[in-house]
Amino acid sequence: MRTVRMYFRLLGAHIRALLEYEGDFWIMMGGTIVMQVVNVVFLSAIFAKVPAINGWTFWAVVAMFAMVAIAEGVGSLFFEGMWNLAWQINQGELDYMLVRPYPVVLQVSSANIGINGLGNILTGGLMLGAALSHVDVSWSAPRILLGAVVIVSAIAIKVAINLATNAAAFWMQSPGPIFAFAVHQAGDLARFPISVYPLALKAALGFALPFAFVSFFPVTFLLGHGQAWVGLLTPLVAVYCLAMAAWIFRRGLTRYESAGN
């Protein structure tokens, strides 16, 4: 609990620093919301021409966009510091973190905050709520509970992928998160049903880099569409991804040699 309290105190310090510039805060929030509105308008334009994409309706795809937005929002708001890891390694700034009585991975994660994540969480939540209200799903207490577990697990998978790919900087030693950014861009493919992609891409998004468990499979469970049972595997995939990300980070940390200054 002390570690958790410390983590949120560090994030709170970054939030207070950002709020010193209120104009920047509202511009970032407004820009994030506009981006999500543009996504919905883009989808509306597509579905104005076709009734469904490989059996998936407009609101089902909106739900997938929403899941990606929520996962990215949580990653930005609470774990944005991961994207600074490559720079910290290159400049030897991890030296300071190694001598502090606090887990290095949490120090890295809380080293920065992306306030735009708040806008993604809010708009993603609204999009998901609207999507679920437009589908015929029989909700019960167990289904709501399972749905919440699946959503939290999907977010955990996205955070774990970000950590693992950013930890590649221990081997690449580049000052920028080039590899992590490339993988992040590939994750945008998960905004659409993976059933529309060729087999190789399905395998990549479903197993190699399980972005499909961030959006597609959780939505199949929430909507009861297609092979909904696969969505129930999301918590297991989350545990695997978190364990692998932690292992990669620890292995990378053993390779850290400072910057020699």
C-alpha positions as a Markdown table, in Angstrom:
| # | Residue | x | y | z |
|---|---|---|---|---|
| 1 | Met | 0.0 | 0.0 | 0.0 |
| 2 | Arg | 2.9 | 2.4 | 0.7 |
| 3 | Thr | 4.2 | 1.7 | -2.8 |
| 4 | Val | 0.8 | 2.5 | -4.3 |
| 5 | Arg | 0.4 | 5.7 | -2.3 |
| 6 | Met | 3.9 | 6.8 | -3.4 |
| 7 | Tyr | 3.0 | 6.1 | -7.0 |
| 8 | Phe | -0.1 | 8.2 | -7.0 |
| 9 | Arg | 1.8 | 11.0 | -5.0 |
| 10 | Leu | 4.3 | 11.1 | -7.8 |
| 11 | Leu | 1.6 | 11.3 | -10.5 |
| 12 | Gly | -0.2 | 13.9 | -8.4 |
| 13 | Ala | 3.0 | 16.1 | -8.5 |
| 14 | His | 3.1 | 15.9 | -12.3 |
| 15 | Ile | -0.6 | 16.8 | -12.5 |
| 16 | Arg | -0.1 | 19.8 | -10.4 |
| 17 | Ala | 2.8 | 20.9 | -12.5 |
| 18 | Leu | 0.8 | 20.5 | -15.7 |
| 19 | Leu | -2.2 | 22.5 | -14.3 |
| 20 | Glu | 0.2 | 25.4 | -13.8 |
| 21 | Tyr | -0.4 | 26.0 | -17.5 |
| 22 | Glu | -4.2 | 25.8 | -17.8 |
| 23 | Gly | -4.2 | 26.8 | -21.5 |
| 24 | Asp | -2.0 | 23.9 | -22.5 |
| 25 | Phe | -4.2 | 21.5 | -20.4 |
| 26 | Trp | -7.5 | 22.5 | -22.1 |
| 27 | Ile | -5.9 | 22.5 | -25.6 |
| 28 | Met | -4.6 | 19.0 | -25.0 |
| 29 | Met | -8.0 | 17.9 | -23.7 |
| 30 | Gly | -9.8 | 19.5 | -26.6 |
| 31 | Gly | -7.5 | 18.1 | -29.2 |
| 32 | Thr | -7.9 | 14.6 | -27.8 |
| 33 | Ile | -11.7 | 14.8 | -27.8 |
| 34 | Val | -11.8 | 16.2 | -31.3 |
| 35 | Met | -9.6 | 13.3 | -32.5 |
| 36 | Gln | -12.0 | 10.8 | -31.1 |
| 37 | Val | -15.0 | 12.6 | -32.6 |
| 38 | Val | -13.2 | 12.5 | -36.0 |
| 39 | Asn | -12.8 | 8.8 | -35.6 |
| 40 | Val | -16.5 | 8.3 | -35.1 |
| 41 | Val | -17.2 | 10.6 | -38.1 |
| 42 | Phe | -14.8 | 8.5 | -40.2 |
| 43 | Leu | -16.6 | 5.3 | -39.2 |
| 44 | Ser | -20.0 | 6.9 | -39.9 |
| 45 | Ala | -18.8 | 7.7 | -43.4 |
| 46 | Ile | -17.7 | 4.1 | -44.0 |
| 47 | Phe | -20.9 | 2.6 | -42.7 |
| 48 | Ala | -23.0 | 5.0 | -44.7 |
| 49 | Lys | -21.8 | 3.1 | -47.7 |
| 50 | Val | -21.8 | -0.5 | -46.3 |
| 51 | Pro | -24.2 | -1.9 | -43.7 |
| 52 | Ala | -21.5 | -4.1 | -42.1 |
| 53 | Ile | -17.8 | -5.0 | -42.3 |
| 54 | Asn | -17.5 | -8.8 | -42.4 |
| 55 | Gly | -20.6 | -9.1 | -40.2 |
| 56 | Trp | -19.6 | -6.3 | -37.8 |
| 57 | Thr | -21.9 | -3.4 | -37.5 |
| 58 | Phe | -21.2 | 0.3 | -36.9 |
| 59 | Trp | -21.7 | 0.2 | -33.1 |
| 60 | Ala | -19.6 | -3.0 | -32.7 |
| 61 | Val | -16.6 | -1.2 | -34.4 |
| 62 | Val | -17.2 | 1.9 | -32.3 |
| 63 | Ala | -16.9 | -0.4 | -29.3 |
| 64 | Met | -13.5 | -1.5 | -30.6 |
| 65 | Phe | -12.4 | 2.1 | -31.2 |
| 66 | Ala | -13.5 | 2.8 | -27.6 |
| 67 | Met | -11.5 | 0.0 | -26.1 |
| 68 | Val | -8.4 | 1.2 | -27.8 |
| 69 | Ala | -9.0 | 4.7 | -26.7 |
| 70 | Ile | -9.6 | 3.7 | -23.0 |
| 71 | Ala | -6.5 | 1.5 | -23.0 |
| 72 | Glu | -4.3 | 4.2 | -24.5 |
| 73 | Gly | -5.8 | 6.7 | -22.1 |
| 74 | Val | -5.0 | 4.7 | -19.0 |
| 75 | Gly | -1.5 | 4.1 | -20.4 |
| 76 | Ser | -0.9 | 7.8 | -21.0 |
| 77 | Leu | -2.4 | 9.1 | -17.8 |
| 78 | Phe | -0.8 | 6.6 | -15.4 |
| 79 | Phe | 2.2 | 5.1 | -17.2 |
| 80 | Glu | 3.4 | 7.8 | -19.7 |
| 81 | Gly | 6.9 | 7.7 | -18.2 |
| 82 | Met | 7.6 | 4.4 | -20.0 |
| 83 | Trp | 8.1 | 6.4 | -23.2 |
| 84 | Asn | 11.0 | 8.2 | -21.6 |
| 85 | Leu | 12.9 | 5.0 | -20.7 |
| 86 | Ala | 15.1 | 5.0 | -23.9 |
| 87 | Trp | 16.2 | 8.5 | -23.1 |
| 88 | Gln | 16.9 | 7.7 | -19.5 |
| 89 | Ile | 19.0 | 4.7 | -20.5 |
| 90 | Asn | 20.9 | 6.7 | -23.1 |
| 91 | Gln | 21.7 | 9.5 | -20.7 |
| 92 | Gly | 22.4 | 7.4 | -17.7 |
| 93 | Glu | 19.5 | 8.8 | -15.7 |
| 94 | Leu | 18.6 | 5.3 | -14.3 |
| 95 | Asp | 21.6 | 5.7 | -12.0 |
| 96 | Tyr | 19.4 | 7.8 | -9.7 |
| 97 | Met | 16.5 | 5.4 | -9.7 |
| 98 | Leu | 18.7 | 2.4 | -8.9 |
| 99 | Val | 19.7 | 3.8 | -5.5 |
| 100 | Arg | 16.3 | 4.8 | -4.4 |
| 101 | Pro | 14.2 | 2.5 | -2.1 |
| 102 | Tyr | 11.4 | 2.2 | -4.7 |
| 103 | Pro | 10.9 | -0.2 | -7.6 |
| 104 | Val | 12.7 | 1.0 | -10.7 |
| 105 | Val | 9.8 | 0.0 | -13.0 |
| 106 | Leu | 7.4 | 2.2 | -11.0 |
| 107 | Gln | 9.8 | 5.1 | -11.0 |
| 108 | Val | 10.1 | 4.9 | -14.7 |
| 109 | Ser | 6.3 | 4.6 | -15.2 |
| 110 | Ser | 5.6 | 7.6 | -13.0 |
| 111 | Ala | 8.3 | 9.8 | -14.4 |
| 112 | Asn | 5.8 | 11.6 | -16.6 |
| 113 | Ile | 2.1 | 12.0 | -17.2 |
| 114 | Gly | 0.1 | 12.4 | -20.4 |
| 115 | Ile | -2.9 | 14.5 | -19.5 |
| 116 | Asn | -4.4 | 13.8 | -22.9 |
| 117 | Gly | -5.0 | 10.3 | -21.5 |
| 118 | Leu | -7.9 | 11.8 | -19.4 |
| 119 | Gly | -9.6 | 12.9 | -22.6 |
| 120 | Asn | -9.1 | 9.5 | -24.2 |
| 121 | Ile | -10.6 | 7.8 | -21.1 |
| 122 | Leu | -13.6 | 10.1 | -21.0 |
| 123 | Thr | -14.4 | 9.9 | -24.8 |
| 124 | Gly | -13.6 | 6.2 | -24.9 |
| 125 | Gly | -16.0 | 5.5 | -22.0 |
| 126 | Leu | -18.8 | 7.5 | -23.7 |
| 127 | Met | -18.2 | 5.7 | -27.0 |
| 128 | Leu | -18.3 | 2.3 | -25.3 |
| 129 | Gly | -21.4 | 3.2 | -23.3 |
| 130 | Ala | -23.2 | 4.4 | -26.5 |
| 131 | Ala | -22.1 | 1.2 | -28.4 |
| 132 | Leu | -23.4 | -1.1 | -25.6 |
| 133 | Ser | -26.7 | 0.8 | -25.4 |
| 134 | His | -27.3 | 0.1 | -29.1 |
| 135 | Val | -26.8 | -3.6 | -29.1 |
| 136 | Asp | -29.2 | -6.3 | -27.8 |
| 137 | Val | -27.4 | -7.8 | -24.9 |
| 138 | Ser | -29.0 | -9.4 | -21.9 |
| 139 | Trp | -27.0 | -8.0 | -18.9 |
| 140 | Ser | -26.9 | -9.9 | -15.6 |
| 141 | Ala | -24.8 | -9.3 | -12.5 |
| 142 | Pro | -22.3 | -12.1 | -13.4 |
| 143 | Arg | -22.0 | -10.8 | -17.0 |
| 144 | Ile | -21.4 | -7.3 | -15.8 |
| 145 | Leu | -18.7 | -8.5 | -13.4 |
| 146 | Leu | -17.0 | -10.6 | -16.1 |
| 147 | Gly | -17.2 | -7.6 | -18.5 |
| 148 | Ala | -15.5 | -5.4 | -16.0 |
| 149 | Val | -12.7 | -8.0 | -15.5 |
| 150 | Val | -12.3 | -8.3 | -19.3 |
| 151 | Ile | -12.0 | -4.6 | -19.7 |
| 152 | Val | -9.5 | -4.2 | -16.9 |
| 153 | Ser | -7.5 | -7.1 | -18.4 |
| 154 | Ala | -7.5 | -5.5 | -21.8 |
| 155 | Ile | -6.1 | -2.3 | -20.4 |
| 156 | Ala | -3.4 | -4.3 | -18.6 |
| 157 | Ile | -2.4 | -6.0 | -21.9 |
| 158 | Lys | -1.9 | -2.7 | -23.6 |
| 159 | Val | 0.2 | -1.4 | -20.6 |
| 160 | Ala | 2.3 | -4.6 | -20.6 |
| 161 | Ile | 3.0 | -4.4 | -24.3 |
| 162 | Asn | 4.1 | -0.7 | -23.9 |
| 163 | Leu | 6.5 | -1.7 | -21.1 |
| 164 | Ala | 7.9 | -4.7 | -22.9 |
| 165 | Thr | 8.5 | -2.8 | -26.2 |
| 166 | Asn | 10.0 | 0.2 | -24.4 |
| 167 | Ala | 12.3 | -2.1 | -22.4 |
| 168 | Ala | 13.8 | -3.1 | -25.7 |
| 169 | Ala | 15.8 | 0.1 | -25.3 |
| 170 | Phe | 18.1 | -1.7 | -22.9 |
| 171 | Trp | 19.4 | -3.7 | -25.9 |
| 172 | Met | 19.0 | -1.0 | -28.7 |
| 173 | Gln | 20.4 | 1.9 | -26.6 |
| 174 | Ser | 18.8 | 4.4 | -28.9 |
| 175 | Pro | 17.8 | 7.8 | -27.3 |
| 176 | Gly | 14.3 | 7.4 | -28.8 |
| 177 | Pro | 11.7 | 4.7 | -28.4 |
| 178 | Ile | 11.8 | 3.8 | -32.1 |
| 179 | Phe | 10.8 | 0.1 | -31.7 |
| 180 | Ala | 8.1 | 0.8 | -29.1 |
| 181 | Phe | 6.6 | 3.5 | -31.3 |
| 182 | Ala | 6.5 | 1.2 | -34.3 |
| 183 | Val | 4.7 | -1.5 | -32.3 |
| 184 | His | 2.3 | 1.1 | -30.9 |
| 185 | Gln | 1.5 | 2.2 | -34.5 |
| 186 | Ala | 0.8 | -1.4 | -35.4 |
| 187 | Gly | -1.6 | -1.6 | -32.6 |
| 188 | Asp | -3.9 | 0.8 | -34.4 |
| 189 | Leu | -4.9 | -2.2 | -36.6 |
| 190 | Ala | -6.8 | -3.5 | -33.6 |
| 191 | Arg | -9.4 | -0.7 | -34.0 |
| 192 | Phe | -11.0 | -2.9 | -36.6 |
| 193 | Pro | -12.2 | -6.5 | -36.5 |
| 194 | Ile | -9.2 | -8.8 | -37.1 |
| 195 | Ser | -11.4 | -11.1 | -39.1 |
| 196 | Val | -11.0 | -8.7 | -42.0 |
| 197 | Tyr | -7.2 | -9.2 | -42.1 |
| 198 | Pro | -5.2 | -12.0 | -43.8 |
| 199 | Leu | -4.2 | -15.1 | -41.7 |
| 200 | Ala | -0.6 | -13.9 | -41.0 |
| 201 | Leu | -1.8 | -10.6 | -39.6 |
| 202 | Lys | -4.5 | -12.3 | -37.5 |
| 203 | Ala | -1.7 | -14.5 | -36.0 |
| 204 | Ala | 0.4 | -11.4 | -35.3 |
| 205 | Leu | -2.4 | -9.5 | -33.6 |
| 206 | Gly | -3.8 | -12.4 | -31.8 |
| 207 | Phe | -0.6 | -14.1 | -30.5 |
| 208 | Ala | 2.7 | -12.5 | -31.3 |
| 209 | Leu | 1.6 | -9.0 | -30.2 |
| 210 | Pro | -1.9 | -9.7 | -28.7 |
| 211 | Phe | -3.5 | -6.3 | -29.6 |
| 212 | Ala | -6.6 | -8.3 | -30.5 |
| 213 | Phe | -7.2 | -8.9 | -26.8 |
| 214 | Val | -7.2 | -5.2 | -26.2 |
| 215 | Ser | -10.2 | -4.6 | -28.4 |
| 216 | Phe | -11.5 | -7.3 | -30.7 |
| 217 | Phe | -11.9 | -10.3 | -28.4 |
| 218 | Pro | -13.1 | -8.3 | -25.3 |
| 219 | Val | -15.8 | -6.7 | -27.6 |
| 220 | Thr | -16.8 | -10.1 | -28.9 |
| 221 | Phe | -17.6 | -11.1 | -25.3 |
| 222 | Leu | -19.3 | -7.9 | -24.4 |
| 223 | Leu | -21.5 | -8.0 | -27.4 |
| 224 | Gly | -21.9 | -11.8 | -27.5 |
| 225 | His | -20.8 | -11.7 | -31.2 |
| 226 | Gly | -19.0 | -14.5 | -32.9 |
| 227 | Gln | -16.7 | -16.7 | -30.7 |
| 228 | Ala | -17.5 | -14.7 | -27.6 |
| 229 | Trp | -15.8 | -17.3 | -25.3 |
| 230 | Val | -12.4 | -16.3 | -26.6 |
| 231 | Gly | -12.9 | -12.9 | -24.9 |
| 232 | Leu | -12.9 | -14.8 | -21.5 |
| 233 | Leu | -9.3 | -15.7 | -22.2 |
| 234 | Thr | -8.4 | -12.0 | -21.9 |
| 235 | Pro | -7.5 | -12.1 | -18.1 |
| 236 | Leu | -5.1 | -15.1 | -18.8 |
| 237 | Val | -3.5 | -13.2 | -21.7 |
| 238 | Ala | -3.1 | -10.2 | -19.4 |
| 239 | Val | -1.3 | -12.3 | -16.7 |
| 240 | Tyr | 1.0 | -13.7 | -19.3 |
| 241 | Cys | 1.8 | -10.3 | -20.9 |
| 242 | Leu | 2.4 | -8.6 | -17.5 |
| 243 | Ala | 4.7 | -11.5 | -16.5 |
| 244 | Met | 6.6 | -11.3 | -19.7 |
| 245 | Ala | 6.9 | -7.5 | -19.6 |
| 246 | Ala | 8.3 | -7.7 | -16.0 |
| 247 | Trp | 10.8 | -10.4 | -17.0 |
| 248 | Ile | 12.0 | -8.4 | -20.0 |
| 249 | Phe | 12.4 | -5.3 | -17.9 |
| 250 | Arg | 14.4 | -7.1 | -15.2 |
| 251 | Arg | 16.6 | -8.8 | -17.8 |
| 252 | Gly | 17.2 | -5.5 | -19.5 |
| 253 | Leu | 18.0 | -3.8 | -16.2 |
| 254 | Thr | 20.8 | -6.3 | -15.7 |
| 255 | Arg | 22.4 | -5.0 | -18.9 |
| 256 | Tyr | 22.3 | -1.4 | -17.9 |
| 257 | Glu | 25.8 | 0.1 | -17.8 |
| 258 | Ser | 25.1 | 3.7 | -17.2 |
| 259 | Ala | 26.5 | 6.5 | -19.4 |
| 260 | Gly | 29.9 | 6.7 | -17.9 |
| 261 | Asn | 29.6 | 10.3 | -16.7 |
